[in-house]
Amino acid sequence: METEQHELYEYARKRLKQKKGLYFHFVLLILGSIFLFIANHFLIFGITSNWCVWVITFWIFLFILHFIKVYITDRFMNKNWEREQINRLVAKQQIKIDQLQTQLEEDSTKNLL
């Protein structure tokens, strides 16, 4: 019982840390985008194109990947999902072992006759 509560606590702590990291990434994206926009339009780098748009677009793409990882992938593929997958694979292996053992016993009885 205590181990289960500890696992729930650890899962909640991990999820909170992931969400906190995502929120920090969002704030950094906003502040960084503002800085890049100002740097592109008010500072002279000798480049006349809107390079900040490409950098910000790439950064938004990375943020979307981070969002998907935190709110979609890690939400459904947690410890319970892992445990279910392991149990399913172990059950499949046990069925195969049982089938092989039955086949081996049948073969050995045939050879004795």
N, C-alpha and C positions, 0 to 999 in steps of 0.2 A: 504494500500500500504506500509506504513512504517512498519507495523507489519510483512508483508511478507519479506521485506528486512532484518528486524532484525532476522527472522527465518533463512533466507539464511546465514546471517553472523554467527549466532550461530552454524549452521550445519557445515559451513566451518571451524570455529574455533575448533569444536569438532573433525572433521576429521583430521585437522592438528595436534592436540594434540595426536590422536591415532597413526598417522604415525610417529610422533616424538618419541613416546614411543616405537614403533616397531623398529625404527632405533637404539635407545639407547639399546634395548634388543639385537639386532644383534651385536653391538660393544661389549657389555658386554659378549655375548656368545663367540666371537672370543678371547677377552683378557682372559676370564676365562678358555677357552679351552687350550690356550697356557700355562697359569699358572698351570693348572691341569696336562698337559702333562709333564712339567718341574718337577713338584713336584713328579710325579709318577716315572720318569726315573732317576732323579738326587738326590733326597732326599731319605733317607732310612727310611721306615715306618715299616719294618719287613714283608711286604707283597710282594710277588714276582709276583703276577698277574698284569694284565693291568686293574686295577680298574678304571682308568681315562676314558677308552673307554666307560664303562657302564654309568658313570656319564655324559660324553659329549653326548652320544647317547640319554639319557633321556632328557637332556637339549635341544638338537636339536628338539626332539619330542614336547617339550613345546613351543619352538619357532615357529614350524610349526603350532601348534594350535593357537598361537597368530597371526600369519600371516593370517590364514584362517579367524579368527574373524575380523581383520581389513580390509582385501581386498575382502572378499567374503560375509560373513554374514552381517556385518554392512553396507556394500555398497548397498546391495539390500533391507535390512530390515531397512530402515530409516523412518523418520517421514511421508513421502508420502505413503510408504507401510502401515504403521500403520493406517494412515487416511483412506486409501482405504479399509483395512480390517474392520475397525470400521463401515464405511459406508455400506459395504456389509452385515455385521451382523445386523445392524440396519434395513436395507431394508428387510432382511429375517424375522426379528421379526415383522416388520410392516405388511408383507404379512400374517403371521400367525395370528396376531391380527385381521386383516381384515376378514380373513376366519372364525375365531371364532365368530366375531361379526355378520357376515352374517348368519352363522349357528344358532346363538342365535336368531336372528330376524326371521328366517324361523321357528324355533321351537316355538317361541312365537305366531306367526300367526297361526300355526297348532293347538296349544292349544286353541286359541280363537274360532276356528271354531268348 
